Every structure is written in C-alpha cells, then in structure tokens.
Amino acid sequence: MIRTFSFLILAAILITGCQNQKNVSDTTEVKRDTSTLISLETQLQAIDTNFSTDSVLLSFSVFNHSDTVQRFCKWETPFEPMLGKYMEIVDEQGIEAQFTGPMARRVMPPPAESYILVQPNDCVSTVYNLAKNYTIKPGKYTVKYTGGGVSGLHEGNEVKITVNGK
C-alpha cells in the first residue's frame, strides 16, 4: 500500500511538473547584442612616395559610416604601440617581410580604456612607421591590414609602395 501511494505521489509530481514547463523562446524575446556588430571600415594610405628602409610612413584610418557611435579595440591596430603582427607586407616575389617587433599577451576582456570611439559619419586616424617593426629591404611591396582578432576590425584596402635604399 505504501508503495502504491508513493508511486501515485511521484506520478502526480511528474505530471504537474511537465504541465508547467514553459519554453523559454515562447515567453521571452531573444535580444541580440549588436554592440559587437560594428560596421567600421579600415583604410591604409601612403604618406609619401619616397620610402627608405628606415622610414615607411603610412596612415591608418577607421571610418564610421553609420548614424551611431561605434567603437573598436585598439589592440592589434596601429593605434597602440606596435605590439603584435597585424600587417601583411609582401614583396613582388611573394615573400613576406619579417616581423621584428614585440608580441603581447593580454588580459581578457580588454579594459574600457582599450577602446576607441568613432563618432557617426566620422573617422579616426594615426600615422605609423612600418620600418620600426618589420625588416624592409629595397623593393616593391603590397601592404594590408589583416584585421580580425581582438580589434574586431575587418581588413581593408591594399597599398602598393616602393622602398628605396637608406
């Protein structure tokens, strides 16, 4: 008799528990975090046409074509000291310039001061010297920002440069 009574109580609990089960998608609206879905454009531009193996100055710009403020992490971009390899520099033979700069290990997630805000329909730019962290020999090169990673930026245009001797 106790077994039957215990079985009936257990069955009643299971049945009522199953009837009250609600599907999460039926009761709550699914919201996406659009703060990471940025629509920023990167652009490289040569500052000069007379480059030496010691000085290859390029401008790196991030454009915001949207009507809202956007942000990106400056890590792995020219907006911070050259830490890490985020440029692809290839000569006419397809040989990539050797990266000689420092690499960095980071604490995740990036702190608030690691982000740069870009106002609506505006851009932010910086100028940097590729020769500081890459072995650049005389010759013709194609340079591009590889994008991705922590910054969240996408690769942009390519710049063709000719490097003369010292």
MDTraj code that builds the backbone (N, CA, C; nanometers):
import mdtraj as md
import numpy as np

residues = "MET ILE ARG THR PHE SER PHE LEU ILE LEU ALA ALA ILE LEU ILE THR GLY CYS GLN ASN GLN LYS ASN VAL SER ASP THR THR GLU VAL LYS ARG ASP THR SER THR LEU ILE SER LEU GLU THR GLN LEU GLN ALA ILE ASP THR ASN PHE SER THR ASP SER VAL LEU LEU SER PHE SER VAL PHE ASN HIS SER ASP THR VAL GLN ARG PHE CYS LYS TRP GLU THR PRO PHE GLU PRO MET LEU GLY LYS TYR MET GLU ILE VAL ASP GLU GLN GLY ILE GLU ALA GLN PHE THR GLY PRO MET ALA ARG ARG VAL MET PRO PRO PRO ALA GLU SER TYR ILE LEU VAL GLN PRO ASN ASP CYS VAL SER THR VAL TYR ASN LEU ALA LYS ASN TYR THR ILE LYS PRO GLY LYS TYR THR VAL LYS TYR THR GLY GLY GLY VAL SER GLY LEU HIS GLU GLY ASN GLU VAL LYS ILE THR VAL ASN GLY LYS".split()
xyz = np.array([
    [0.0812, -0.1185, 0.0000],
    [0.0000, 0.0000, 0.0000],
    [0.0871, 0.1271, 0.0000],
    [0.1956, 0.1269, 0.0792],
    [0.2839, 0.2430, 0.0840],
    [0.3515, 0.2611, -0.0521],
    [0.3859, 0.1493, -0.1166],
    [0.4479, 0.1581, -0.2488],
    [0.3519, 0.2206, -0.3494],
    [0.2303, 0.1797, -0.3471],
    [0.1314, 0.2335, -0.4398],
    [0.1105, 0.3821, -0.4138],
    [0.0977, 0.4195, -0.2872],
    [0.0776, 0.5596, -0.2508],
    [0.1995, 0.6439, -0.2928],
    [0.3204, 0.5946, -0.2701],
    [0.4429, 0.6653, -0.3090],
    [0.4493, 0.6805, -0.4603],
    [0.4115, 0.5760, -0.5308],
    [0.4120, 0.5799, -0.6768],
    [0.3132, 0.6844, -0.7286],
    [0.1938, 0.6917, -0.6683],
    [0.0928, 0.7887, -0.7111],
    [0.1397, 0.9324, -0.6847],
    [0.2027, 0.9559, -0.5720],
    [0.2530, 1.0904, -0.5403],
    [0.3636, 1.1295, -0.6386],
    [0.4549, 1.0380, -0.6663],
    [0.5634, 1.0641, -0.7603],
    [0.5085, 1.0924, -0.8995],
    [0.4112, 1.0136, -0.9431],
    [0.3498, 1.0341, -1.0745],
    [0.2793, 1.1692, -1.0804],
    [0.2102, 1.2084, -0.9748],
    [0.1394, 1.3368, -0.9713],
    [0.2380, 1.4532, -0.9794],
    [0.3504, 1.4418, -0.9103],
    [0.4521, 1.5477, -0.9137],
    [0.5097, 1.5603, -1.0539],
    [0.5406, 1.4469, -1.1163],
    [0.5966, 1.4497, -1.2511],
    [0.4982, 1.5076, -1.3513],
    [0.3732, 1.4703, -1.3419],
    [0.2723, 1.5186, -1.4364],
    [0.2518, 1.6687, -1.4210],
    [0.2393, 1.7163, -1.2988],
    [0.2195, 1.8606, -1.2791],
    [0.3445, 1.9390, -1.3168],
    [0.4615, 1.8807, -1.2938],
    [0.5864, 1.9475, -1.3329],
    [0.5965, 1.9603, -1.4832],
    [0.5565, 1.8590, -1.5571],
    [0.5621, 1.8632, -1.7028],
    [0.4609, 1.9614, -1.7594],
    [0.3466, 1.9754, -1.6963],
    [0.2446, 2.0667, -1.7469],
    [0.2851, 2.2124, -1.7275],
    [0.3644, 2.2430, -1.6280],
    [0.4050, 2.3808, -1.6015],
    [0.5322, 2.4205, -1.6755],
    [0.5913, 2.3263, -1.7464],
    [0.7148, 2.3567, -1.8183],
    [0.6842, 2.4534, -1.9322],
    [0.7633, 2.5594, -1.9422],
    [0.7436, 2.6587, -2.0471],
    [0.8688, 2.6654, -2.1318],
    [0.8479, 2.6873, -2.2563],
    [0.9568, 2.7029, -2.3497],
    [1.0098, 2.8455, -2.3368],
    [1.1377, 2.8629, -2.3196],
    [1.1951, 2.9956, -2.2995],
    [1.1684, 3.0845, -2.4201],
    [1.1759, 3.0296, -2.5406],
    [1.1547, 3.1120, -2.6592],
    [1.0100, 3.1575, -2.6719],
    [0.9161, 3.0877, -2.6060],
    [0.7759, 3.1282, -2.6105],
    [0.7469, 3.2435, -2.5152],
    [0.8231, 3.2536, -2.4081],
    [0.7884, 3.3510, -2.3042],
    [0.8769, 3.4740, -2.3024],
    [0.9963, 3.4668, -2.3612],
    [1.0845, 3.5836, -2.3600],
    [1.1308, 3.6148, -2.5009],
    [1.1550, 3.7406, -2.5237],
    [1.2030, 3.7835, -2.6537],
    [1.3551, 3.7684, -2.6560],
    [1.4067, 3.7105, -2.7626],
    [1.5504, 3.6934, -2.7755],
    [1.6082, 3.8244, -2.8260],
    [1.7048, 3.8775, -2.7518],
    [1.7684, 4.0032, -2.7903],
    [1.9128, 3.9751, -2.8267],
    [1.9570, 4.0358, -2.9354],
    [2.0953, 4.0201, -2.9776],
    [2.1761, 4.1397, -2.9314],
    [2.2987, 4.1125, -2.8952],
    [2.3886, 4.2204, -2.8567],
    [2.4500, 4.2758, -2.9841],
    [2.4043, 4.3907, -3.0270],
    [2.4541, 4.4489, -3.1510],
    [2.5750, 4.5388, -3.1289],
    [2.6194, 4.5531, -3.0053],
    [2.7339, 4.6400, -2.9793],
    [2.8620, 4.5852, -3.0402],
    [2.8672, 4.4549, -3.0652],
    [2.9869, 4.3979, -3.1253],
    [2.9734, 4.3833, -3.2759],
    [2.8567, 4.4112, -3.3314],
    [2.8358, 4.4008, -3.4749],
    [2.8657, 4.5363, -3.5380],
    [2.9931, 4.5723, -3.5389],
    [3.0305, 4.7053, -3.5845],
    [3.0404, 4.7111, -3.7361],
    [3.0166, 4.8274, -3.7893],
    [3.0263, 4.8482, -3.9333],
    [3.1298, 4.9569, -3.9595],
    [3.2521, 4.9272, -3.9244],
    [3.3612, 5.0212, -3.9422],
    [3.4467, 4.9775, -4.0601],
    [3.5015, 5.0744, -4.1311],
    [3.5849, 5.0473, -4.2479],
    [3.7273, 5.0931, -4.2184],
    [3.8250, 5.0097, -4.2535],
    [3.9649, 5.0483, -4.2353],
    [4.0237, 5.0903, -4.3693],
    [4.1196, 5.1827, -4.3632],
    [4.1844, 5.2278, -4.4857],
    [4.3300, 5.2628, -4.4573],
    [4.4178, 5.2103, -4.5416],
    [4.5601, 5.2437, -4.5378],
    [4.5885, 5.3458, -4.6465],
    [4.6835, 5.4349, -4.6191],
    [4.7220, 5.5327, -4.7195],
    [4.8695, 5.5656, -4.6998],
    [4.9423, 5.5733, -4.8102],
    [5.0833, 5.6108, -4.8039],
    [5.0939, 5.7598, -4.7764],
    [5.1814, 5.7982, -4.6850],
    [5.2018, 5.9387, -4.6503],
    [5.2907, 6.0071, -4.7537],
    [5.3819, 5.9310, -4.8113],
    [5.4803, 5.9853, -4.9045],
    [5.5004, 5.8835, -5.0158],
    [5.5768, 5.9200, -5.1169],
    [5.6108, 5.8240, -5.2223],
    [5.7587, 5.7898, -5.2185],
    [5.8344, 5.8555, -5.1332],
    [5.9781, 5.8330, -5.1226],
    [6.0080, 5.7618, -4.9906],
    [6.0049, 5.6282, -4.9939],
    [6.0280, 5.5491, -4.8727],
    [6.1711, 5.4982, -4.8693],
    [6.2275, 5.4917, -4.7489],
    [6.3588, 5.4301, -4.7303],
    [6.3412, 5.3087, -4.6402],
    [6.4454, 5.2304, -4.6246],
    [6.4361, 5.1116, -4.5392],
    [6.4182, 5.1485, -4.3922],
    [6.4441, 5.2748, -4.3577],
    [6.4264, 5.3219, -4.2199],
    [6.2936, 5.3929, -4.1960],
    [6.2278, 5.4340, -4.3028],
    [6.1073, 5.5152, -4.2874],
    [6.0013, 5.4786, -4.3917],
    [5.8997, 5.4084, -4.3461],
    [5.7849, 5.3737, -4.4307],
    [5.6607, 5.4217, -4.3557],
    [5.6269, 5.5495, -4.3750],
    [5.5154, 5.6100, -4.3023],
    [5.3834, 5.5860, -4.3753],
    [5.2893, 5.5273, -4.3025],
    [5.1552, 5.5022, -4.3547],
    [5.0525, 5.5611, -4.2597],
    [4.9391, 5.5984, -4.3160],
    [4.8259, 5.6453, -4.2366],
    [4.7250, 5.5312, -4.2286],
    [4.6735, 5.5075, -4.1088],
    [4.5708, 5.4051, -4.0865],
    [4.4471, 5.4764, -4.0335],
    [4.3355, 5.4620, -4.1037],
    [4.2114, 5.5298, -4.0648],
    [4.0999, 5.4291, -4.0451],
    [4.0108, 5.4606, -3.9526],
    [3.8911, 5.3801, -3.9283],
    [3.7714, 5.4727, -3.9467],
    [3.6862, 5.4386, -4.0439],
    [3.5692, 5.5197, -4.0781],
    [3.4427, 5.4575, -4.0214],
    [3.3553, 5.5426, -3.9697],
    [3.2236, 5.5007, -3.9216],
    [3.1193, 5.5633, -4.0140],
    [3.0595, 5.4816, -4.1006],
    [2.9599, 5.5311, -4.1955],
    [2.8178, 5.5212, -4.1405],
    [2.8036, 5.4801, -4.0154],
    [2.6698, 5.4637, -3.9577],
    [2.6246, 5.5931, -3.8903],
    [2.5016, 5.5920, -3.8409],
    [2.4482, 5.7101, -3.7731],
    [2.4545, 5.6985, -3.6210],
    [2.5321, 5.6008, -3.5725],
    [2.5506, 5.5843, -3.4282],
    [2.6995, 5.5759, -3.3968],
    [2.7347, 5.6077, -3.2739],
    [2.8738, 5.5969, -3.2301],
    [2.9121, 5.4490, -3.2303],
    [3.0291, 5.4188, -3.2847],
    [3.0809, 5.2822, -3.2865],
    [3.2121, 5.2813, -3.2093],
    [3.2555, 5.1638, -3.1700],
    [3.3833, 5.1526, -3.1005],
    [3.4562, 5.0279, -3.1486],
    [3.5881, 5.0308, -3.1306],
    [3.6706, 4.9145, -3.1600],
    [3.7843, 4.9107, -3.0593],
    [3.8394, 4.7922, -3.0412],
    [3.9525, 4.7755, -2.9509],
    [4.0798, 4.8135, -3.0258],
    [4.1612, 4.8986, -2.9659],
    [4.2828, 4.9443, -3.0332],
    [4.3925, 4.8384, -3.0357],
    [4.3748, 4.7307, -2.9599],
    [4.4730, 4.6230, -2.9636],
    [4.4782, 4.5675, -3.1055],
    [4.5966, 4.5306, -3.1474],
    [4.6207, 4.4744, -3.2803],
    [4.5861, 4.5732, -3.3911],
    [4.6053, 4.7011, -3.3631],
    [4.5912, 4.8062, -3.4641],
    [4.7068, 4.9043, -3.4459],
    [4.7320, 4.9902, -3.5442],
    [4.8368, 5.0918, -3.5292],
    [4.8051, 5.2009, -3.4272],
    [4.6882, 5.1980, -3.3648],
    [4.6536, 5.2991, -3.2652],
    [4.7233, 5.2778, -3.1314],
    [4.7927, 5.1685, -3.1147],
    [4.8732, 5.1472, -2.9954],
    [5.0163, 5.1241, -3.0415],
    [5.1125, 5.1303, -2.9523],
    [5.2492, 5.0985, -2.9951],
    [5.2502, 4.9635, -3.0662],
    [5.3383, 4.9506, -3.1601],
    [5.3406, 4.8305, -3.2434],
    [5.3629, 4.7052, -3.1594],
    [5.2552, 4.6496, -3.1099],
    [5.2593, 4.5239, -3.0358],
    [5.1821, 4.4205, -3.1158],
    [5.2518, 4.3257, -3.1692],
    [5.1848, 4.2208, -3.2451],
    [5.1905, 4.2462, -3.3946],
    [5.1710, 4.1382, -3.4664],
    [5.1786, 4.1405, -3.6126],
    [5.0374, 4.1466, -3.6692],
    [4.9990, 4.2596, -3.7243],
    [4.8662, 4.2759, -3.7816],
    [4.8712, 4.3371, -3.9209],
    [4.9913, 4.3462, -3.9773],
    [5.0081, 4.3929, -4.1146],
    [5.0679, 4.2797, -4.1967],
    [5.0251, 4.2714, -4.3194],
    [5.0847, 4.1762, -4.4132],
    [5.1609, 4.2595, -4.5152],
    [5.2918, 4.2374, -4.5227],
    [5.3787, 4.3132, -4.6118],
    [5.4496, 4.2121, -4.7010],
    [5.4139, 4.2106, -4.8293],
    [5.4639, 4.1090, -4.9215],
    [5.5324, 4.1777, -5.0389],
    [5.6532, 4.1274, -5.0759],
    [5.7238, 4.1858, -5.1897],
    [5.6744, 4.1241, -5.3210],
    [5.7349, 4.1655, -5.4330],
    [5.6908, 4.1192, -5.5656],
    [5.7082, 3.9690, -5.5856],
    [5.8008, 3.9087, -5.5129],
    [5.8232, 3.7644, -5.5238],
    [5.7302, 3.6851, -5.4325],
    [5.6468, 3.7531, -5.3578],
    [5.5545, 3.6855, -5.2667],
    [5.6146, 3.6552, -5.1304],
    [5.7307, 3.7130, -5.1015],
    [5.7975, 3.6899, -4.9733],
    [5.7505, 3.7955, -4.8735],
    [5.7075, 3.7486, -4.7581],
    [5.6560, 3.8389, -4.6554],
    [5.7708, 3.9000, -4.5755],
    [5.7611, 4.0299, -4.5485],
    [5.8614, 4.0984, -4.4660],
    [5.8577, 4.0402, -4.3251],
    [5.9752, 4.0231, -4.2674],
    [5.9848, 3.9628, -4.1345],
    [5.9444, 4.0622, -4.0262],
    [5.8554, 4.0178, -3.9375],
    [5.8141, 4.0996, -3.8235],
    [5.9209, 4.0886, -3.7162],
    [5.9702, 4.2025, -3.6674],
    [6.0760, 4.2030, -3.5659],
    [6.0312, 4.2688, -3.4358],
    [5.9075, 4.3120, -3.4308],
    [5.8569, 4.3832, -3.3133],
    [5.8138, 4.2899, -3.2022],
    [5.7729, 4.3481, -3.0903],
    [5.7305, 4.2678, -2.9753],
    [5.5900, 4.2108, -2.9940],
    [5.5665, 4.0987, -2.9310],
    [5.4335, 4.0384, -2.9250],
    [5.3819, 4.0620, -2.7831],
    [5.2505, 4.0642, -2.7674],
    [5.1924, 4.0924, -2.6357],
    [5.0894, 3.9875, -2.5987],
    [5.0912, 3.9493, -2.4732],
    [4.9836, 3.8667, -2.4168],
    [4.8940, 3.9613, -2.3397],
    [4.7663, 3.9432, -2.3552],
    [4.6712, 4.0381, -2.2987],
    [4.5815, 3.9741, -2.1946],
    [4.5354, 4.0569, -2.1042],
    [4.4341, 4.0160, -2.0074],
    [4.2995, 4.0347, -2.0758],
    [4.2177, 3.9337, -2.0704],
    [4.0859, 3.9418, -2.1345],
    [3.9788, 3.9524, -2.0281],
    [3.8708, 4.0192, -2.0512],
    [3.8421, 4.1015, -2.1685],
    [3.9191, 4.2333, -2.1628],
    [3.9285, 4.3025, -2.2778],
    [4.0008, 4.4298, -2.2790],
    [3.9354, 4.5316, -2.1854],
    [4.0165, 4.6080, -2.1117],
    [3.9590, 4.7120, -2.0247],
    [3.8993, 4.8255, -2.1081],
    [3.8163, 4.9054, -2.0464],
    [3.7443, 5.0133, -2.1161],
    [3.8384, 5.1092, -2.1881],
    [3.9548, 5.1369, -2.1303],
    [4.0470, 5.2319, -2.1934],
    [4.1131, 5.1763, -2.3193],
    [4.0891, 5.0496, -2.3512],
    [4.1436, 4.9888, -2.4723],
    [4.0568, 5.0139, -2.5949],
    [3.9436, 5.0799, -2.5760],
    [3.8510, 5.1036, -2.6868],
    [3.8589, 5.2479, -2.7352],
    [3.8417, 5.2638, -2.8649],
    [3.8376, 5.3957, -2.9271],
    [3.6981, 5.4151, -2.9847],
    [3.6378, 5.5293, -2.9532],
    [3.5055, 5.5624, -3.0062],
    [3.5206, 5.6366, -3.1383],
    [3.4340, 5.6029, -3.2339],
    [3.4300, 5.6730, -3.3616],
    [3.2899, 5.7321, -3.3752],
    [3.2840, 5.8625, -3.3833],
    [3.1555, 5.9326, -3.3919],
    [3.0854, 5.9002, -3.5243],
    [2.9536, 5.9180, -3.5304],
    [2.8793, 5.8899, -3.6540],
    [2.9341, 5.9698, -3.7722],
    [2.9469, 5.9028, -3.8860],
    [2.9937, 5.9646, -4.0109],
    [3.1250, 6.0401, -3.9921],
    [3.2162, 5.9798, -3.9160],
    [3.3453, 6.0417, -3.8879],
    [3.4534, 5.9344, -3.8991],
    [3.5780, 5.9745, -3.8770],
    [3.6872, 5.8773, -3.8776],
    [3.7926, 5.9176, -3.7752],
    [3.8750, 5.8201, -3.7390],
    [3.9926, 5.8443, -3.6557],
    [4.1124, 5.7912, -3.7329],
    [4.2259, 5.8599, -3.7221],
    [4.3445, 5.8225, -3.7991],
    [4.4692, 5.8303, -3.7135],
    [4.5697, 5.7558, -3.7566],
    [4.7012, 5.7618, -3.6948],
    [4.8058, 5.7367, -3.8028],
    [4.9261, 5.7863, -3.7801],
    [5.0382, 5.7647, -3.8716],
    [5.1411, 5.6803, -3.7986],
    [5.1979, 5.5832, -3.8684],
    [5.2972, 5.4970, -3.8050],
    [5.4030, 5.4565, -3.9062],
    [5.5167, 5.4102, -3.8552],
    [5.6313, 5.3729, -3.9368],
    [5.6458, 5.2208, -3.9379],
    [5.6177, 5.1590, -4.0518],
    [5.6301, 5.0131, -4.0642],
    [5.7727, 4.9648, -4.0420],
    [5.8703, 5.0470, -4.0778],
    [6.0104, 5.0054, -4.0696],
    [6.0567, 4.9834, -3.9261],
    [5.9816, 5.0318, -3.8289],
    [6.0214, 5.0116, -3.6890],
    [6.0076, 4.8667, -3.6444],
    [5.9133, 4.7935, -3.7008],
    [5.8891, 4.6563, -3.6542],
    [5.8930, 4.5507, -3.7636],
    [5.9343, 4.5886, -3.8823],
    [5.9473, 4.4925, -3.9916],
    [6.0819, 4.5123, -4.0592],
    [6.1402, 4.4039, -4.1075],
    [6.2630, 4.4128, -4.1852],
    [6.2224, 4.4455, -4.3283],
    [6.2481, 4.5688, -4.3687],
    [6.2088, 4.6159, -4.5016],
    [6.3356, 4.6397, -4.5829],
    [6.3442, 4.5718, -4.6962],
    [6.4572, 4.5884, -4.7877],
    [6.4100, 4.6702, -4.9076],
    [6.5031, 4.7247, -4.9859],
    [6.4607, 4.7966, -5.1065],
    [6.3795, 4.7041, -5.1983],
    [6.2721, 4.7570, -5.2542],
    [6.1871, 4.6789, -5.3442],
    [6.0438, 4.7291, -5.3426],
    [5.9591, 4.6563, -5.4163],
    [5.8171, 4.6919, -5.4239],
    [5.7375, 4.5983, -5.3343],
    [5.6442, 4.6561, -5.2589],
    [5.5663, 4.5802, -5.1612],
    [5.4174, 4.6105, -5.1735],
    [5.3386, 4.5128, -5.1307],
    [5.1954, 4.5319, -5.1107],
    [5.1716, 4.5199, -4.9611],
    [5.1064, 4.6209, -4.9036],
    [5.0827, 4.6250, -4.7591],
    [4.9325, 4.6229, -4.7346],
    [4.8903, 4.5405, -4.6382],
    [4.7486, 4.5440, -4.5996],
    [4.7340, 4.5096, -4.4527],
    [4.6323, 4.5695, -4.3929],
    [4.5957, 4.5403, -4.2547],
    [4.5200, 4.4088, -4.2558],
    [4.5611, 4.3153, -4.1706],
    [4.4993, 4.1823, -4.1730],
    [4.3683, 4.1761, -4.0966],
    [4.3434, 4.2705, -4.0067],
    [4.2141, 4.2766, -3.9384],
    [4.1880, 4.1612, -3.8449],
    [4.0639, 4.1568, -3.7996],
    [4.0196, 4.0493, -3.7114],
    [4.0788, 4.0587, -3.5727],
    [4.0850, 3.9449, -3.5075],
    [4.1399, 3.9418, -3.3734],
    [4.0563, 4.0207, -3.2752],
    [4.1215, 4.0706, -3.1748],
    [4.0546, 4.1409, -3.0664],
    [3.9935, 4.2728, -3.1134],
    [4.0564, 4.3375, -3.2109],
    [4.0081, 4.4695, -3.2539],
    [3.8668, 4.4637, -3.3102],
    [3.8331, 4.3542, -3.3759],
    [3.7020, 4.3424, -3.4385],
    [3.6933, 4.4117, -3.5729],
    [3.8008, 4.4753, -3.6165],
    [3.8013, 4.5439, -3.7455],
    [3.8282, 4.4445, -3.8576],
    [3.7761, 4.4751, -3.9748],
    [3.7975, 4.3900, -4.0912],
    [3.9136, 4.4445, -4.1725],
    [3.9759, 4.3550, -4.2503],
    [4.0853, 4.4026, -4.3345],
    [4.0308, 4.5013, -4.4365],
    [4.1155, 4.5913, -4.4764],
    [4.0728, 4.6963, -4.5692],
    [4.1468, 4.6877, -4.7011],
    [4.1779, 4.8025, -4.7561],
    [4.2435, 4.8103, -4.8858],
    [4.3909, 4.7719, -4.8771],
    [4.4494, 4.7514, -4.9942],
    [4.5934, 4.7263, -5.0044],
    [4.6608, 4.8538, -5.0526],
    [4.7850, 4.8736, -5.0096],
    [4.8645, 4.9869, -5.0550],
    [4.9903, 4.9308, -5.1184],
    [5.0237, 4.9791, -5.2366],
    [5.1467, 4.9381, -5.3043],
    [5.2504, 5.0478, -5.2821],
    [5.3684, 5.0061, -5.2361],
    [5.4749, 5.1023, -5.2076],
    [5.6051, 5.0553, -5.2704],
    [5.6939, 5.1491, -5.2951],
    [5.8287, 5.1187, -5.3415],
    [5.9257, 5.1748, -5.2389],
    [6.0126, 5.0870, -5.1889],
    [6.1101, 5.1262, -5.0872],
    [6.2469, 5.1351, -5.1531],
    [6.3112, 5.2508, -5.1399],
    [6.4462, 5.2714, -5.1914],
    [6.5453, 5.2348, -5.0822],
    [6.6718, 5.2485, -5.1091],
    [6.7738, 5.2211, -5.0077],
    [6.7648, 5.3219, -4.8949],
    [6.8638, 5.3192, -4.8077],
    [6.8663, 5.4118, -4.6936],
    [6.8716, 5.5498, -4.7462],
])
top = md.Topology()
chain = top.add_chain()
for i, resn in enumerate(residues, 1):
    res = top.add_residue(resn, chain, resSeq=i)
    for name in ("N", "CA", "C"):
        top.add_atom(name, md.element.get_by_symbol(name[0]), res)
traj = md.Trajectory(xyz[None], top)
